[in-house]
Amino acid sequence: MSRNHVFDSNGPDMRLRGTAQQLFEKYLQLGRDATGVGDRVMAESYFQHAEHYFRILNAMNQQQQQHQHRRHQQAMAEAEAGDGSGEQPEVNGHANGHALEPGQEGEAPPEAREQA
């Protein structure tokens, strides 16, 4: 379900239509208004409807985070599997992004370079 999914809500005394975010905010405002005029029963009903859409928003957010986490893990796995070793090849005396120390394979020690 996307964040732009439109819901038809049959509230306690009216029918509303909108996204989960819009309905949450609308029921929350209606609950505050009912509280302001002293109608505690209607206010509680509106707040319960607001909570329902709040839970839907949380479920959507959790689903989106899980989807992003899976995409990130998949991208990391594909990057590691790119050359089979998971390491970058040596380029210009640098292996895996780090300069090779003198005497390491692939680069002669400074003394040997100066004599050559």
Secondary structure, DSSP 8 states (H G I E B T S, - for coil): --TT--EEEE-SSSEEEE-HHHHHHHHHHHHHHHHHTT-HHHHHHHHHHHHHHHHHHHHHHHHHHHHHHHHHHHHHHHHHTSSSSSS---BTTEETTEE--TTSTTS--HHHHHH-
